[in-house]
Amino acid sequence: MDNEFILPDNICMRANAVLPKKLGKRIQKRRKEVGLTQEDLADKIGVSRAYMGFIEQGRNMPSVEVLEKIARQLKIRMSELF
């Protein structure tokens, strides 16, 4: 249990899980391609810059609602993030 934490919906995820890290890297890459800063994107989707940073670092897995907002601002389909 040392490498695990509980997500808000009580799903247990390993701290070194690959999906959040890959997702974060894809978001970061696309964000830079469209010329947005973390702060710009965070403001547009209604989250803090710190939370946006945690998403990009793979430390937080955003909700589907937040992912939809991110994809919309990055002008891509949500499926392209995975």
C-alpha positions, 0 to 999 in steps of 0.5 A: 500500500506504500505506492498507492493513493485513493482517488476521489471516487475511491479508485485505488491507483499506484503512485507510479501509474503510467497512464496519468504520466503519458496523459500529462505529457500529451496535454503539455505537448499539445498545450505548447503547440497551440501556444498556451501557458499552463496558467492560460489553459488553467484559466480557460478550464477553471482550475488552478495553475498548480492543479494544471501542473499536477495533471501535466506531471501525472500526479493528478488524474483529471475527471472526464469533465476536466478532460473534455474542457482541456481537449476543447481548449487544445482543439483536439478530440478527447480520445487524442489525449490517450 
